[in-house]
Amino acid sequence: HIYNLASGKTLPADIGKETDQYIPRILFTEDPSILAVLRLNRLQNKLEILKTGVGTGQSEVIYTEENKCYIDESNFDNLRFLPDGKHFIVTSERDGWNHLYLYDIQGTLVRQLTTGNFDVTGFYGFDPAKKEFYYQAAGLSPLQREVYSVTMSGKIHRLSTEKGTNSADFSKTFKYYIGASSSATSPTVYSLFDISGKQIRVLEANTELRARLDEYKPSLKEFINFTTKENVTLNAWVIYPPDFDKTKKYPLLMNQYSGPNSQE
């Protein structure tokens, strides 16, 4: 339902006749008179974006995606409408990997912005001044995360340089961002960068924690991979007990889930 604060009136939005379904997200487009309503079937393998008039409740479908398995819930929060009022961005696994797609407001595909055998793992936003999108991806390895930008024409630039897991928190103007970088051997370092990726200064280096780790010398993760009987190669890590002796037997503690996107 849509409630008008000025008039105090409520009207129902047309979300179709099906009652056994989900409405997982609702957000305004750049036009304040138009809502974007996400409609998902019960099996969660068909997603539609409805363009709904706030004054009428009438809806039309501008985007449909179907997947033989399911549509991952993390993609719902990546829907963004661009300030020009003419385009929107989504992430989709339609080619087997999670990538960024640019559409016009009528739902016509303009272009796939990212391609390759890797996943886009986070979408940070769009800078209308430079006309660039910013995102996180496992572009180099599924064991890492990097921060990237891509232009509306599809030209990609990697902003982060450190190995390990990198993420970013951008200013509203997209002139600066706070980058966080960590790895299996290093605690998180927070730094301020300009939009070109140049470091301005370190905000928190976690020096005390680093010194404490050097003092305690904890057992660190060792990365391995193995091949299943279905011939699928999987990555894993192991932490061995202190003073590990290969000739002895030890109890094994495992934390394993295998649900959607459950990588640790």
Salt bridges, closest charged atoms under 4 A:
ASP20 OD1 - ARG42 NE 4.00
GLU48 OE1 - ARG39 NE 2.91
GLU60 OE2 - LYS51 NZ 3.60
GLU73 OE2 - ARG25 NH2 2.50
ASP77 OD1 - ARG25 NE 2.70
ASP84 OD2 - HIS87 ND1 2.72
GLU215 OE1 - ARG212 NE 3.72
